Amino acid sequence: MTASTYHLVTLGCPKNEVDSDKLVGLFTQDGMQPTDRPEDADLIVVNTCAFIEEARQESIDTVLALDDLRQAGAKLVVTGCLAERYGDDLAASLPEVDRVAGFGVPVTLGQRTSGQALPSFDLLNLPRPASERPWAYVKIAEGCDRACGFCAIPSFRGPQRSRTIADIVAETQALQVHEVVLVAQDLAAFGRDQGVGERAIVPLVKAVSEVAQRVRLLYLYPSDLSDELIDTICATGVPYFDLSLQHVSPPLLRAMKRWGNGEKFTERMKVIRQREPEAVFRSNFIVGYPGETEEDQDALLAFIEEAQLDWCGFFSYSAEEGTYAAGLDGAPEAELVAERLRELSEVQDAITAQRRDALIGQPVEVLVDEPGVGRTWREAPEIDGIVQVNEDLPVGTVATVTVTGALGPDLETA
């Protein structure tokens, strides 16, 4: 007998959100009903993150908290990256959990008895329900073929597996959303594993843009940012460039097993702005990588000042088991890393505020995500600022409003 109600918690990145949507589709097909209250669920599923230590701890804390809340007889299942990466060790350390299932929770898993084999599901290609929001993430590939020094993802997500353009377009149509956000571990490498060429991402973006009003890409390796891809992104009407830079110091980037340097990144952004002066940029940087010096910090600060990124995140380095960087010496002390993070954030916060202030007085087209909250093409959902709008504007509609003020990353309108 299948459990009748489920409670699903998703942690981590947008790619995990897509996986959870696929699970919801499976649960729905099996006749199960969702509940917002874990106390009322017959099956509780936690889709975990294992990217860094902080994420792993959050996943474990969430599992333990849900164990305290569940009703008698309810099943507690752990899936996602933490389950896939640590498997049997995780099951042994969390006796509270009924199943540790890796990627793909069978619908009837909550009712299976100990020792039974678990069927596996290819979440990448499972159908999913229509989105309840006017936007949705769409995962175009799974896994990664890169060997970045700090990243353990390839060890548990495996090599890249791209979907077909036809399947991605069909999923986009079924979601019935205004905006599609394409995600993958290595977005621009889409299709290489299928032998369809280095720039399969270009025909994909063109195809998706024919069935969605907005197409956004999260994120892109700078080495893959060809002129053709730049022009294709700009042609969608969403010249939003989320670039995976990680640092600008040549020695650190070599130690990270990454391409580029600050000069190359600046030149590429200059090319983009020449093509589209209104282009918006986002990136993330790792602080405290082994071997990082004060000169490296100064170089990153100088780059942030020159690049004038609209959005930027800074994260402290986390030593991950099995990665190249885990064996490196010379990581800065935690107190110094925290100081550098504060210094970088203060500079970037001022830049972001200035770029938002520059929009005051301008009319902007806003997609209403929820009552009182919208976004222009300049803001990616969940990670960037928002646009405050009249709460009477229906969710899912597009409205033209005038920016009247800015509160840090957020805009006010009339």
N, C-alpha and C positions, 0 to 999 in steps of 0.2 A: 504494500500500500504506500502510495506516495504522500509525502508531507503536504499539508494543505496550505500552510502559510510560510513565507520566508522573509527574512530580514537580511539585506545585503549591504555591507559596508565596503566602500572603495577607498583605498589609500594610494598615494603616489601620483604618478604622472597621468597625462591625458590618455596615453596608450592603455593604462589600466582601466580607465573609464570606459573605453571601447570594449575591452574584454568583459567588463561587468554588464554592459548593454547586451552582449551576446548571451551571457548567462541568463539575463532577464528574459530574453527571447525563448531560451530553453525551458525555463521555469513556467512561463506562460503557456507554452505548448503542452506542458504536462498538467495544466489545470491548476497550478498553484497561484496563490494571491499574495501580493506584497503587503507588508505591514511596516509602519514607521516605528513601531514599538517592539524592541527585541523581546520584551517580556511576553508578547503575544505570539511569537513566531515558533513554528514547529522545526524550522531549519534556519540556522544563522550561518551566513557565509561571510568571511572576511577576505577580501582580495587585497593582498599585502604588497608592500614595497620593500626592496632590499638594496636600494642603490647605495646608501651610506649608513653608518652606524645609527645616526639619529632617526632615520626612517625605519630601520629594523626595530629599534626600541619602541617607536610609536606603534608599529604593527603588533608587537608582543603585548604592550600595555592595553591596546584596544581589544585584543583577544581575551585577556584576563578580565577586563571590565565587562565584556559581554557574557563571559562565563558566569559572573556574579549575577547578571540580570536574567538569564534564561530560565524559562519555566521547566518544571520537572518533565523529563522525557524528551526535551528538545535536543536536536543534534547541532553541534558546533563544528564547522568545517573551515579549514584554512587553505586558501589557494593563492595563486599569484607568485610573485618573484621570490618571496621569502620561502614559500613552500617548495618551489622548484629548486632553489639554490641549496637549501639545507636538508630537505627531505626527511630521511629517517632520524637524523640528529634532532631536528625540530620536533618531530613526533615524540621522541624520547624525553625531550626537555619540557614538553607541554602536555602532561597527562590529562589535562582538562579537556583537550581537543579530541573529538571523535574521529576526525579524519584530517590528514595532511595530504592534499590532492594534487599539488603542482598546478600546471596550467590545464584548466578544463574540469569543472566540477560536474559530474553526471547529475541529472535531475533527481534520480532516485538515490543518490549517494547517502542522504541522511537516514535512509531506512536499511542500508546494507549492514550485515553483521561482520564482526571482526574476521579478518583473514581472507575475505572474498576479493577477487581481482577487480580492479576498477577500470571501466572502459575509459578510453581517452577521447577527447574531442579536439578538433582543430578549430579553436576559437576564431582564428583569422578569417575563415570563410563561412562561419555560421551566420544565418540571418539575424537581424535585430529588429526590435519594434520601432515604430515611428518615434521621432524625438518629441519630448514634451516641451522642448525649448525651441526658439526660432533659429538655433544654430546647433551644430553637432561636430564632434571629432570623427574623422574617418581614418582608420589605420590602413595604410596602403602596403605595408610590408612588415614582416616580423624578423627579429634577429639583426645581427651586424657582422660585417666582415672586417672591420677595422680592429686595430690593436692598440688603442690609446692606453698610455701607461697607467692611468688612474682608474680605468673603467673595467668592472667585472661583468658587465651585461652580456658580452658574447659567450661567457662561460656557462650561463644558464638560459639565455634566450636563443643561443645557437646561431648558426650562419644565417645570412639574409635569405628570406623567402618572400618574393614579391607576388602580389596578387595580379590578376589580369585587369586591364583597363575596363573591360566590359563589366566585370564584377564590381569594381569600384563605382562606376557610373550607375549601375543598377542599385547599389546600396544608397548612393546619394539621392537618387530619385525616390526611393522608398522612405527615406527619412523625412522628406517633405519640409525642408528647412530653407531659410533664406541664405544662411552662411554655412559653408563647409570649411572645416579646419583640417587639412591633411597632416597626418602625423606618422612618424616611423622613427626607428633608431637612426637611420641614415637615409633621409628623405630623397636627396638628389641621386642616390645610387639605385633608385627604383628601376627594376627591369634588368639590371646587369646580370643577375643570377639566371635570368631566362634567356640570355643571349640576344636580347633585342636592342642592344646598343647603349652607349654611354649617356645618351640624353633622352631616355624614355620618359623621364619626368616631364619633359616639355609637351609631348602629345597628351600625357595624362592631364596636366593642368588645363590644356586647351579643351579636352573632352569634358572635364568636370565643370569648367566655366560655362559650358553650353547648357547645363541643367541646374546650376546654382548661381544666384545673383552675386554672391561674394565667395571667393576662394582664397583661403589664407594658408600659408605653408609654415609649419613649425617642425624642425628648424633646418638650417642649411649649413653644410661645411663650406668654408670660404674657398677652398681649393676647387670646388665644383660649381662655383658661381660664374658660369659662362655668360658671354654677351647675349646668347640666344635665350638662356633662362631668365636673365634680367629683363629682357624685352617682353618675354612671355608673361612674367609676373606683373609687370607694369600694364600690360594690355588688359589684364583682368579688371583693372580699376581699383585694385588693392595693392599698391606698391609698398607693402609691409615686408621688411627683410629681417628675419630672425636668424642671426648668424652665430654659429657656434665657434667662438674665438678662443676662450679659456685663458689666454694670456697674450702678451705682446713681446715678451722678452725672448730673443732667439735661443739662448741656452736653456731656458725653462721649457719652451715649446719642443725643443729637441728631446729633452728629458721626458716630456709628456708623449713623445712619439707623434707629434702633431706637425702639420704644415704651417708655414707662414711666419710673419713677424708684424710688428706694428706698422711699418712702412708699407708693406703689401696690403694690409687691411685698409689703411687710410686711402691708398690709391684706388682700391676696388670700390670703396664707398664714394669716392669722388666721381668715379665713372657712373655709378648709379645716380647720383644727384645731378649729374650733367644730363642724363637721360630723363630723369623725373625729379625736378626740384622739390616736390612735395613728399618725396619718399620718407618713410619712417623706419627707424632702425631699433632693434633690440639685440642684446647679447648678454652672456653670462661669463663670469671670470672666477677662476679658482685662486684662492689666496692661501699661502702657507704650504705650497708644494715643496717637497724636499729640494734643498739647494737654493730656495728663494732668498735673495739678498735685498738690502735696502735700495740698491741701484735698480733692481727689478721692480720694486714697488714704485720708485720714482718714475720709471719708464711707463708703468701702467697708469699712474696719475696723469702724466703728460698726454698719454693717448686719450684718456677719457676727456680731458679738456679740449683736445683738438678734434676728436671725432664727433662730439656733441650728439651722442646717442639719445634717442627719445626715452628709451626704457633700458634698464640694466640691472642685473642681479649679481651679487658677490657672495661666494660661498667658501667656507673654510675647507681645506683639503681633508679628506677622510681616507686613511690607509685601508685598502680593501684586500682581503686575503686572496692570494693567487694572481694579483696584478704585478706588473713590472715595478711600479712605484713603491710597492710594499717593501721591497728589498733595498730601497735607497736610503741613504743617511742624509742628515742635514736639514730636517724639517724644523722650521722656526718654533719657538715656544708658543704655547696657546695664548699667553697674554699679549705677545707681540702680534700674533695673527689677529686677535680681536681688535687691537689698536689699528692695524692696517685696514681691517674691514670698516671700522668707523670712519677712518679718513677717506676712504674711497666712497662710501655711502654718502657722506656729507657733500662731497663734490658733485656726485651724480644727482642727488636730490635737488640741488640748486639748478643744475642743467635741465632736469625734467620739468621743474617748476617754470623756468624761463620759457621753455618750448610750449608749455601749456598756456602760459600767459599770452603768448603771441597769437593765440587763437581767439582771444577776447574780441568781440565785435563782429566776428565772422559767422555767416550762416553755415551750418553743417547738416549733413544728412545722417540721421540716427536710426539704427535698428533698435526697437524697444525689446529688451530681453526679459524684463519683469516690470511690474508697476513702479514707475518712478525712476527706472534705471535703463539707460540705453548705451549704445556704443557707435562711434563712427568707424570707418575702416581703419582708423589709426590705432585702435585699441583691440588687442586680442582678448578673448573672453578669459576670465578668471585670473589673469596674471598682470594685466595693465590697469590703468585707471578707468573710470566710468564717466558717463555723461548723465547728470541728473536732469530728468525731464518731468513734465506734468504727469501726475499719476493717472490722469484720465485717458492718456494715450493707450490704446489697446496693445497688449503684448503681441509681438510678431509683426506689427506695422512698421513702416518706414516713414519718418516725419522729418521735415526740415525745420530746424530751430536755430536760434541765434545765441551764441556763447556770450554770457554776460559776466562771467567771473570764473576764477580758478582757485581751487583749494588743493594745493600740492598737485597730485596727479589727476584729480577729478575736476570736471568742468560743470559749471552751472549754466542753465539756459533759460530763455524766455520764449 
